[in-house]
């Protein structure tokens, strides 16, 4: 077999292993090591297996991941999610669908201090769904809006997914954070539009909520100061060049702990739980990253990405046709894989092809992240849907998926806008000269 044939066989074996429910990290590592051995012998393959974990463990840029996870874990236990929901509800009160819109706004704000869609969806499943049910919202709207809004956590900076992408694609994390800001805000606005349209079409699903007096609105909005402070440390300081992404993550994680204790919303037990969650989440993520890098070494050795790029050029497909094919690929993979694995597996192969037709690596990072948000709420493996269903077992998964459909339309609208106007993602990094 040629190296290219071995590479294609490796991809097929990997997909078969994952569909056989073998853990993704194990599948990536075993297929990568076995494929490398088939080309260059077991001695070299085992040397790669031994060196990759050490290289990643010593990579300074990767330390940003557990720090942002820690910030989100502390913020969740310091009751910031409840304060954000109350503030967002005060802003939207008086409009039909106010609670669903408030959920979108609160998830977007919490995503700015969390960086994880699963954590955002799990947190607001406990906060927003009971409140919407208490006001007579249909379960389809209540659960669907939380499942969809939770996906904003991986797009609005700081984002753990963008940190992983920056490592795999060798792109600037500061530029990715800047590029994600406008698309993230735009997607949140599109989600609110989806709620408004649903409220007009099915007003019986979203009973009206009386408007709050101005004094109560201002009192609820005061809870936003914690978010503003953490967002400043985590993102704005990076934009201004005051500190690196890793330094910003460390400062914001420390600030979250100080705020939690200063406002007496965080206990020592809560801090201990936050540390444990950070360790578990980081260990799981790093295990997948190690396996993905071993697999990526194997793929590079086969020259599969180069051969695919040459084939695409020879086929003389239009750039739009290639982009549509990539969209279909990510939609299909998103129904079977979680977002980290999808990015780690596909980026080494797809990015050279997209670069060959003129797309920027920063733009592609935002594009891939938006496609990941679609996978998070797409059947049959929408992870945010499973998280919400696990916490609300009386709401069938089918109802939750039905509730996410209008938000899926909003996702694809954003994808179309990114393709038509790449400057949506690229304008801010250029202005900031990061």
Buried (B, 14 or more C-beta within 10 A) or exposed (E): EEBBEBBBBBBEBBBEBBEEEBBBBBBBBBBBBBBBBBBBEEEEBEEBBEEBBEEBEEEEBBBBBBBBBBBBBBBBBBBBBBBBBBBBBBBBBEBBBBBBBBBBBBBBBBBBBBBBBBBBBBBBBBBBBEBBBEBBBBBBBBBBBBBBBBBBBBBBBBBBBBBBBBBBBEBBBBBBBBBBBBBBBBBBBBBBBBBBBBBEEEEEBBBBBEBBEEEEBEBBBEBBEBBEBBBBBBBEBBBEEEBBBBBBBBBBBBBBBEBBBEEEBBEEEBBEBBBEBBEEBBEBBBBBBBBBBBBBBBBBBBBBBBBBBEEBEEEEBEBEEBBEBBBEBBBEBBBBBBBBBBBBBBBBBBBBBBBBBEBBBBBBBBBBBBBBBBBBBBEEBBBBBBBBBEBBEEBBBEBBBBBBBBBBEBBBBBBEBBBEEBEBBBBBBEEBEB
